[in-house]
Amino acid sequence: MAFTVAIVGRPNVGKSTLFNRLVGKRLALVDDTPGVTRDRREHDAKLQDLRFKVIDTAGLEIAGPDALETRMRRQTEAAIADADVVLFLIDARAGVLPADEEFAALVRKAGKKVVLVANKAESRAGEAGAVDAWSLGLGQPLAFSAEHGLGLSDLRDAIAAAAGTIDLDEEDDDGGDFLPGPGEAIVDPDAEDEPEYDESKPLQVAVVGRPNAGKSTLVNALIGEDRMLTGPEAGITRDSISVDWEWRGRRVRLFDTAGMRRKARVQAKIERLAVADALRAIRFAEVVVLLFDATIPFEKQDLQIADFVVREGRAAVIAFSKWDLVEDPQARLRELRETADRLLPQIRGCLSVPISAETGKGLDRLLEAVVAAHRVWNRRISTGKLNRWLGAVLAAHPPPAVSGRRLKLRYITQAKTRPPGFVVSCSRPDAMPESYTRYLVNELRASFDMPGVPIRMFLRAGDNPYAGRARKKG
């Protein structure tokens, strides 16, 4: 049967290291600094013949009622409530500390089945700590090393015993959800527009922006629960956390990401790791929501983030957050959209939606824009339509003459989707001015209604039918 395992313990006992080993890849950020993990992260896990869902949690800490650590603790308590089995980790080298005893009492009170793991027990220094763990009253401690993979068979047996009846004859699978990368399609001259659009697959959506723009608050508002840790402090989110969800019957996977500051301001190692994780989420996403603070939009960092999204070929939607704080909304929205078209010409016409996560304003419209952008990102245009379009734009604005010879464009076809890519056969592609290529891209975007997605235009020289033939002597 399917079951859920939560990994809990005080900070820096190796919870995220164990999580990464169970899921089979490095998803959670790992560092020697205590308190790296703040949100809870869920993923499918595989341990020999066992398949289950595992939850990585923040380190349990004692703090005041309004402190960040207390909000982190509530996230951990929610993970314990959702779990069938709790892996309670201690650091065997440090032994049992007062914080371990307090949180062991919290786990016992929850009434869940518990596996006590004395982690970092690969050396002699950990042997005494593993024995001391008996004092926690959580049963026999399991000497283990998440970093080195020692004791995995014993951990498997302990989890199986705690979970109860498990069907070990289930068909084997790959043990994880691997995000699809951008695919390339084979050109079919007779294909209809959008033949490959598939709504049965989860829509991968990443929410990105500067620190304190409201990314986690937006994700919580969309899914209708306090899934992400939020607060007035900037930079709370560190890991890129994915949440599976449904909107109007459509499966969606939302990625909350860490706020990205200018590179020169990123000094701490943890923040560098968090930003790298956010960039990875952008690369795996299909649609990226660029979250701009409506009160201070279009900072230099906002534009750099948008440029990275375009270079990665992701579809983009702009969301202006904190709209409940804006005065004269209609005039402000018109101004922001004009500014967006001027500062972000590479995604001209990008859909932009004013939202307020606090009041719920604009959330459905934002998701409608996300689905529309995803559809455009997957769009395929038939070769016949493209070449009729090419004839019209050449008649309206012929290509220039270079060195006394006019450039010729012969035909165009779509080579790929996700993002849309087009190949133009022409004479002397190296001589084609960049301004004329931009003209073609802008006309293509306007004629076929393709706002908010990067368009790739490749120029290729046509085949010379006389190449390789020897000249006949008269």
Secondary structure, 3 states (H helix, E strand, C coil): CCCEEEEECCCCCCHHHHHHHHHCCCCCCCCCCCCCCCCCEEEEEEECCEEEEEEECCCCCCCCCCCHHHHHHHHHHHHHHHCCEEEEEEECCCCCCHHHHHHHHHHHHHCCEEEEEEECCCCHHHHHHHHHHHHHCCCCCEECECCCCECHHHHHHHHHHHHCCCCCCCCCCCCCCCCCCCCCCCCCCCCCCCCCCCCCCCEEEEEECCCCCCHHHHHHHHHCCCCCCCCCCCCCCCCCEEEEEEECCEEEEEEECCCCCCHHHCCCHHHHHHHHHHHHHHHHCCEEEEEEECCCCCCHHHHHHHHHHHHCCCEEEEEEECHHHCCCHHHHHHHHHHHHHHHCHHHCCCCEEECECCCCECHHHHHHHHHHHHHHHCCCCCHHHHHHHHHHHHHHCCCCEECCEECCEEEEEEEECCCCEEEEEECCHHHCCHHHHHHHHHHHHHHCCCCCCCCEEEEEECCCCCCCCCCCCC
